Amino acid sequence: MFLHTCTACGKRQLNFPSQITDLVNTDHGIIVAFTCWCGEPQTKLTGRLAESERVAVPAA
């Protein structure tokens, strides 16, 4: 399971393995393609490489 905010409906929801439609390994991490609860296709970049490229911004 993973959390995702849908770009179509705007809801932040748990997504389950049964919603995953594709997994692709890239040089930047793993692209997970899945279907949101609203029915819209979505993607999420995840994995160790994706996390290492994130930049931490201190709170003001």
C-alpha positions as CSV (number, residue, x, y, z in Angstrom):
1,M,0.0,0.0,0.0
2,F,1.1,3.6,-0.6
3,L,-0.4,7.1,-0.2
4,H,-0.9,9.2,-3.2
5,T,-2.7,12.5,-4.0
6,C,-4.6,12.1,-7.2
7,T,-4.0,14.8,-9.9
8,A,-7.6,14.3,-11.2
9,C,-9.8,14.2,-8.1
10,G,-7.4,15.8,-5.6
11,K,-8.0,13.2,-2.9
12,R,-5.2,11.7,-0.9
13,Q,-5.9,8.0,-0.5
14,L,-4.3,4.6,0.1
15,N,-3.7,2.6,-3.0
16,F,-3.4,-1.1,-3.0
17,P,-1.3,-3.5,-5.1
18,S,-4.4,-4.6,-7.0
19,Q,-4.6,-1.0,-8.5
20,I,-1.0,-1.2,-10.0
21,T,-1.0,-1.5,-13.7
22,D,2.7,-1.3,-14.5
23,L,6.2,-1.0,-13.0
24,V,9.1,0.5,-14.9
25,N,12.7,0.7,-13.6
26,T,14.5,3.9,-14.7
27,D,17.8,5.6,-13.9
28,H,15.8,8.0,-11.6
29,G,13.8,5.3,-9.7
30,I,10.8,3.1,-10.2
31,I,7.8,4.5,-12.0
32,V,4.6,2.9,-10.6
33,A,1.5,3.2,-12.8
34,F,-1.8,2.6,-11.2
35,T,-5.5,3.5,-11.3
36,C,-6.9,5.9,-8.7
37,W,-10.1,5.1,-6.9
38,C,-11.8,7.7,-9.1
39,G,-10.8,5.7,-12.2
40,E,-8.1,8.0,-13.5
41,P,-4.6,6.6,-14.4
42,Q,-1.8,7.9,-12.2
43,T,2.0,7.5,-11.8
44,K,4.4,7.8,-8.9
45,L,8.1,7.9,-8.9
46,T,9.5,5.8,-6.0
47,G,12.5,3.8,-4.9
48,R,15.9,4.5,-3.4
49,L,17.1,6.6,-6.3
50,A,13.9,8.7,-6.3
51,E,14.3,9.4,-2.6
52,S,18.0,10.4,-2.9
53,E,17.1,13.0,-5.5
54,R,14.6,14.8,-3.3
55,V,15.8,18.0,-1.8
56,A,14.9,18.8,1.8
57,V,13.7,22.4,2.3
58,P,13.8,23.7,5.9
59,A,10.5,25.0,7.3
60,A,10.3,28.8,7.6
